[in-house]
Amino acid sequence: MNTKLVQEQDRLNNVMEVITEQIEKLQEETDMHREEVVSFRKHFWDDVKVNVDTFDDYLETVISLRQQAQNLSISQSTHRQVSNKLSALKRMQHIPYFGRIDFAEEGTSETERIYIGTSTLMDSSGEDFLIYDWRAPISSIYYNYSPGPAEYTTPEGIIGGMLEQKWQYIIRGGVVESMFDTSLTIGDEILQQVLGKSTDKHMHSIVSTIQQEQNRIIRHDHGRLLIVQGSAGSGKTSAALQRIAYLLYKYRDKLKADQIILFSPNSMFNSYVSNVLPELGEENMQQVTFQEYLNHRLSDEFKVEGPYKQLEYVLTATDQPLYQVRTASIRFKASVRFFEAIKTYRESLEAAGLLFKGITFRGESIVTAKKINERFYRKDTSLRFHNRVEKLTEWLNRQVEEAMRRERNKAWVQEEIELLSEDDYQKAYNYLRKKRGFRGESADDYEMEPEALAQLIVRQKFKSIRKGIQMLHFIDIKGIYKQLFTNLTWMKGEIPEEWEGICQLTLKMLDEGKLFYEDATPFLLLKELIQGFQTNTSIKHVLIDEAQDYSPFQFEFLKRLFPSAKMTVLGDFNQGIFAHASETVDFDTLTNLYGPNETNTINLTRSYRSTRPIVELTRRLVPNGKQIVAFDRDGEVPVLTQLTNKEELHRQIVYKVSNLQKQAYQTIAIICKSAEESAAAYKALGNIDEIKLVKSNSMEYEQGVVVIPAYLAKGIEFDAVIIYDASAEVYGNERLRRLFYTACTRAMHYLQLYSVGEPSPLLLDIDSEYLVRS
Ligand SMILES: Nc1ncnc2c1ncn2[C@@H]1O[C@H](COP(=O)(O)OP(=O)(O)OP(=O)(O)O)[C@@H](O)[C@H]1O
């Protein structure tokens, strides 16, 4: 062992000792606090005197209850804090730190050695830092600078100095196995090792090897919107997750994990990324898919189609008569033009065009739709739209109150009273007694006034009508949305050729109570523009991964839904696999969301996931691929094997999988174009041991051998990828270029493509240096 390593080992031994000491101490403290909480819970009522005889007694009881609950909550929170600290120390036992900077602060002659790890560690006096948290201000130097002048920002201001050296460590089981001078680039050697490993069920944190441009994303902290456009495998998801950990650290006094929400592509992705934050000692943020939100809002009214169903249609239904119309409709309904049309349409509704539903009770009209319409448009139109809706609601409530008064004396009410069960009578009695402060023990003690009872019965029968008015159900949103497809007034600019067909198809679906995926957000946006937006102000940060799949509608929607939140949007237009994204190439239109002063964009061009030969191939599959830079990791050049029939294909795949398994690849994906192709492939490859088929409702990222449609493989990665059939017949259309690129970029170490018959024209111009043909 060289002297440097010996010295470092000595230091590590000291640090390990401190960690062990602190663990012992904290273990005792944690046990003590746990017992305290248990005992508190057990004896919660012992110290509370429950007495409600007089008002003063009652007040005393409430105060003592509240006091007791507060004590319990303090005790629980202390226990949580101590046990979190204990978990952090236990994690540090494995890898206490991973890096070091030698930094001489301006104005001092001394060079300080700053060790960086996943958490802070103080020495036993509590005065000196043995390890700095990777998120501490000074640690930013480690990620941002090469030796030379460097600075970092603290709440008190900027601190400058000289970075003399930068080191990386590999520590395992309390032993410093190696250390590298990484003065020029952070840990290429270590990054090589990390990236060369097999993937497992979960994504891992990257704190020890964060790259400078990724660090800019993680620590970015101004403006409302951060846009990250990055190539496949450039670390967008990783940066997003470390960014969450960073924000939770920086704002630990005011930001909690449940105030951060990550919009992700599907549930399998959620399970794949679920370990990163806990690995960093933080709780997971909330995770949802946009579809879950749409279902939550619209499934009472409609059967809402899911995004993957739409995509599957686009990929497989090419020979259906309405295919052209439907795909044109998908593109148009996600366009900025349609978005503008909806806004213009909504404004035009101030003067005319709102549709209403009349209110009826027991078959008789209380207010007709015509009357509501007259009332709305008769009223002072200088009032703001939502105030007019509010006034209309008040007016309707009055109409309903009057109707209720009229109903009280009708015969049906008497009949209902006579038919009241004993139980209902008692309930009615209790209700009235409570409301009016009547005394007495049972319904027999008091003959209820028939008037009051009739009033109660009528009120109950009108409950759903009154609630409906409150929820603005009298506005016929479906009818209003339909009007968009019966009139061209609101459309500016070019209208799609297939407009007639789009209108017919949309109206038919709406009449059947179904909502295509492409209609769901526009419908919801129009609804909210009319009825007012539902908002969630508790969320402080929204992150949107795979953002190229979102339409302008969805962004606008999320902005309004979370008015107090900042937004981080991460995406790659080369992976825009939905039909609506096929023409968009950047996030420029997103700048309008919060305006240029509140918007920042960061580009990531280096790809870390795949070996250099794989990136060299995949970057040639997309038009702007020249910008993509491969991280220099060796591997085999991808191979394209042309076969003549499916039987041969299946034989070859079985053989290939078995070979790959022998090379200890843990995750092998056979990637297909669609769910339809995946199901057929899965059936034919059933003799591969423990092969699994991934479907859109799969919850877990599976290890082993999987058959998966390309669109579900998005965001995740595999040691080895087999493209099931890269033939011209399957990927013959230019529109599939992005899907094909997405599929190929899932490979970390090995990529094999098969083609039954002629290969796809997408591969035509690729030089044999980058794609071996066999
Ligand atoms: N700085 C880094 N250190 C170590 N590993 C990294 C680093 N950056 C990225 N990676 C690894 O590269 C792979 C790709 O990262 P990630 O999934 O975050 O990329 P992405 O840009 O979201 O990809 P895609 O858009 O293709 O889904 C992951 O295995 C991740 O751990």
Residues whose N, C-alpha, C, O or C-beta is under 5 A from the ligand:
A	BS01	LIG	V194 H204 I206 T209 I210 Q211 S231 A232 G233 S234 G235 K236 T237 S238 A239 D572 Y608 R609 G715 I716
